[in-house]
Amino acid sequence: MLTHLRMMARYNAWAHDRVHAACRKLRRHNFFAAYGTYFNGLHGTLNHILVADRLWIGRITGKLPPIKTLDQILCLDMVSLVDARAKENHRITDMVDALDAAESARVVTYQP
């Protein structure tokens, strides 16, 4: 189980890096455009993914972040979003690397 969790944490970081690299090639108006998606385009969607990751890590660690809504905008621009995502990726991989077998099997319960 630990090997799988560690592999998935690294895959998660790799995938986010690729998505953000592609977004950096976009024109600013395309990145911020509202395409009628649930989280209002790329900027809103990538912020939502960061929000969701922070909430899940908070549930796992028992230290919930001060997030009010799933569509909360944590980063107003691409540079700060890429930086926050990289820090979150490190936080996730560090947390998973620190798990032992018992912790990796623990059931996490939460109230939505």
C-alpha positions as a Python dict, from the first residue, in 0.01 Angstrom:
ca = {
    (1, 'M'): (0, 0, 0),
    (2, 'L'): (278, 247, 86),
    (3, 'T'): (452, 188, -245),
    (4, 'H'): (128, 261, -429),
    (5, 'L'): (54, 576, -226),
    (6, 'R'): (403, 709, -286),
    (7, 'M'): (381, 637, -657),
    (8, 'M'): (45, 816, -677),
    (9, 'A'): (175, 1120, -486),
    (10, 'R'): (460, 1153, -735),
    (11, 'Y'): (228, 1096, -1030),
    (12, 'N'): (1, 1370, -893),
    (13, 'A'): (294, 1615, -881),
    (14, 'W'): (409, 1516, -1230),
    (15, 'A'): (58, 1560, -1374),
    (16, 'H'): (12, 1901, -1212),
    (17, 'D'): (350, 2013, -1344),
    (18, 'R'): (247, 1917, -1698),
    (19, 'V'): (-90, 2092, -1674),
    (20, 'H'): (66, 2410, -1540),
    (21, 'A'): (340, 2402, -1804),
    (22, 'A'): (69, 2388, -2072),
    (23, 'C'): (-126, 2671, -1907),
    (24, 'R'): (184, 2893, -1898),
    (25, 'K'): (181, 2882, -2280),
    (26, 'L'): (-170, 3026, -2294),
    (27, 'R'): (-248, 3390, -2339),
    (28, 'R'): (-364, 3554, -2019),
    (29, 'H'): (-722, 3606, -2142),
    (30, 'N'): (-751, 3236, -2233),
    (31, 'F'): (-633, 3128, -1888),
    (32, 'F'): (-885, 3355, -1714),
    (33, 'A'): (-1171, 3313, -1963),
    (34, 'A'): (-1499, 3175, -1831),
    (35, 'Y'): (-1576, 2874, -2048),
    (36, 'G'): (-1902, 2785, -1876),
    (37, 'T'): (-1741, 2503, -1681),
    (38, 'Y'): (-1839, 2433, -1321),
    (39, 'F'): (-1545, 2626, -1176),
    (40, 'N'): (-1551, 2897, -1443),
    (41, 'G'): (-1258, 2808, -1668),
    (42, 'L'): (-897, 2704, -1616),
    (43, 'H'): (-808, 2952, -1343),
    (44, 'G'): (-1110, 2856, -1132),
    (45, 'T'): (-1065, 2485, -1195),
    (46, 'L'): (-697, 2482, -1099),
    (47, 'N'): (-777, 2683, -786),
    (48, 'H'): (-1051, 2431, -703),
    (49, 'I'): (-806, 2141, -735),
    (50, 'L'): (-569, 2319, -497),
    (51, 'V'): (-857, 2383, -254),
    (52, 'A'): (-960, 2017, -270),
    (53, 'D'): (-606, 1891, -210),
    (54, 'R'): (-566, 2121, 89),
    (55, 'L'): (-897, 2007, 233),
    (56, 'W'): (-811, 1638, 193),
    (57, 'I'): (-466, 1683, 346),
    (58, 'G'): (-633, 1875, 629),
    (59, 'R'): (-874, 1587, 686),
    (60, 'I'): (-589, 1338, 689),
    (61, 'T'): (-371, 1543, 925),
    (62, 'G'): (-655, 1678, 1138),
    (63, 'K'): (-547, 2036, 1062),
    (64, 'L'): (-816, 2185, 839),
    (65, 'P'): (-718, 2495, 639),
    (66, 'P'): (-927, 2814, 656),
    (67, 'I'): (-1117, 2736, 335),
    (68, 'K'): (-1480, 2844, 314),
    (69, 'T'): (-1600, 2712, -25),
    (70, 'L'): (-1491, 2471, -296),
    (71, 'D'): (-1474, 2756, -546),
    (72, 'Q'): (-1261, 2980, -323),
    (73, 'I'): (-989, 3153, -522),
    (74, 'L'): (-659, 3101, -339),
    (75, 'C'): (-433, 3250, -607),
    (76, 'L'): (-523, 3546, -824),
    (77, 'D'): (-259, 3491, -1093),
    (78, 'M'): (-80, 3207, -1269),
    (79, 'V'): (259, 3269, -1106),
    (80, 'S'): (126, 3243, -751),
    (81, 'L'): (-92, 2945, -848),
    (82, 'V'): (205, 2754, -993),
    (83, 'D'): (409, 2834, -682),
    (84, 'A'): (129, 2726, -446),
    (85, 'R'): (74, 2408, -646),
    (86, 'A'): (445, 2319, -630),
    (87, 'K'): (446, 2371, -253),
    (88, 'E'): (132, 2159, -216),
    (89, 'N'): (287, 1884, -428),
    (90, 'H'): (590, 1879, -195),
    (91, 'R'): (363, 1879, 109),
    (92, 'I'): (170, 1581, -26),
    (93, 'T'): (477, 1377, -118),
    (94, 'D'): (647, 1461, 213),
    (95, 'M'): (336, 1355, 405),
    (96, 'V'): (304, 1029, 213),
    (97, 'D'): (677, 954, 246),
    (98, 'A'): (646, 994, 625),
    (99, 'L'): (362, 740, 655),
    (100, 'D'): (422, 400, 803),
    (101, 'A'): (217, 89, 719),
    (102, 'A'): (-35, 142, 1000),
    (103, 'E'): (-92, 508, 908),
    (104, 'S'): (-136, 421, 541),
    (105, 'A'): (-418, 181, 631),
    (106, 'R'): (-601, 426, 858),
    (107, 'V'): (-958, 513, 761),
    (108, 'V'): (-1022, 886, 730),
    (109, 'T'): (-1372, 1001, 817),
    (110, 'Y'): (-1505, 1352, 769),
    (111, 'Q'): (-1819, 1561, 759),
    (112, 'P'): (-1883, 1720, 418),
}
